[in-house]
Amino acid sequence: MSRVAPRTASQRAAFPHVPQRKCCVCGTKAAALELVRVAFPKGAEPCVDTDRKNAGRGAYLCRSAPCIERAFERKSLERALKFKGNLPNELKNQLREIAGQTRTVPQTKTNSGAASRE
């Protein structure tokens, strides 16, 4: 087995290391900075990790709207984060805004059926 020679300082400067991550929905590999990180800290709700420094389990998503919607439909994000239950609507709205969508999920359910019966 041959050893690979260590990189020189000029090689490191010319080709810096770029961390690669994989989207938990579509499996596309990309630079970590191109993907959205969602963190699930212990004892807290999942949140978008903009500075990538939050502790806890993390999952990466593409910034595309179809990929984010697929994550909600298939519960890929919950599975990757090992989160029991449904994701908070605030998190879903944040991810949709990042994807460029402006559609929001209502925070509370209204009883519109009762008003139409009267």
LINZI-V149500 format. One record per residue. N is the residue number from 0. RES is the residue in one letter. BURIAL is I if it has 24 or more other C-alpha atoms within 12 Angstrom, else O. D_LAST is the distance of its C-alpha to the last C-alpha in whole Angstrom. Layout:
N | RES | BURIAL | D_LAST
N | RES | BURIAL | D_LAST
This chain:
0 | M | O | 82
1 | S | O | 82
2 | R | O | 81
3 | V | O | 79
4 | A | O | 81
5 | P | O | 78
6 | R | O | 77
7 | T | O | 79
8 | A | O | 78
9 | S | O | 78
10 | Q | O | 76
11 | R | O | 73
12 | A | O | 73
13 | A | O | 73
14 | F | O | 70
15 | P | O | 68
16 | H | O | 66
17 | V | O | 62
18 | P | O | 60
19 | Q | O | 58
20 | R | O | 55
21 | K | I | 53
22 | C | I | 49
23 | C | I | 47
24 | V | I | 45
25 | C | O | 47
26 | G | O | 51
27 | T | O | 52
28 | K | O | 55
29 | A | O | 55
30 | A | O | 56
31 | A | I | 55
32 | L | O | 54
33 | E | O | 52
34 | L | I | 50
35 | V | I | 47
36 | R | I | 47
37 | V | I | 45
38 | A | I | 46
39 | F | I | 45
40 | P | O | 47
41 | K | O | 47
42 | G | O | 45
43 | A | O | 43
44 | E | I | 40
45 | P | I | 41
46 | C | I | 42
47 | V | I | 43
48 | D | I | 47
49 | T | O | 48
50 | D | O | 51
51 | R | O | 52
52 | K | O | 53
53 | N | O | 51
54 | A | O | 52
55 | G | O | 50
56 | R | I | 49
57 | G | I | 49
58 | A | I | 47
59 | Y | I | 48
60 | L | I | 46
61 | C | I | 46
62 | R | I | 45
63 | S | I | 43
64 | A | I | 40
65 | P | O | 40
66 | C | I | 42
67 | I | I | 40
68 | E | I | 36
69 | R | O | 39
70 | A | I | 39
71 | F | I | 36
72 | E | O | 35
73 | R | O | 38
74 | K | O | 38
75 | S | I | 42
76 | L | I | 42
77 | E | I | 40
78 | R | O | 43
79 | A | I | 46
80 | L | I | 45
81 | K | O | 45
82 | F | I | 41
83 | K | O | 39
84 | G | O | 36
85 | N | O | 34
86 | L | I | 35
87 | P | I | 33
88 | N | O | 31
89 | E | O | 33
90 | L | I | 36
91 | K | I | 34
92 | N | I | 34
93 | Q | I | 37
94 | L | I | 39
95 | R | I | 36
96 | E | O | 38
97 | I | I | 41
98 | A | O | 41
99 | G | O | 40
100 | Q | O | 36
101 | T | O | 34
102 | R | O | 30
103 | T | O | 29
104 | V | O | 27
105 | P | O | 24
106 | Q | O | 25
107 | T | O | 22
108 | K | O | 19
109 | T | O | 16
110 | N | O | 13
111 | S | O | 11
112 | G | O | 9
113 | A | O | 7
114 | A | O | 6
115 | S | O | 6
116 | R | O | 4
117 | E | O | 0
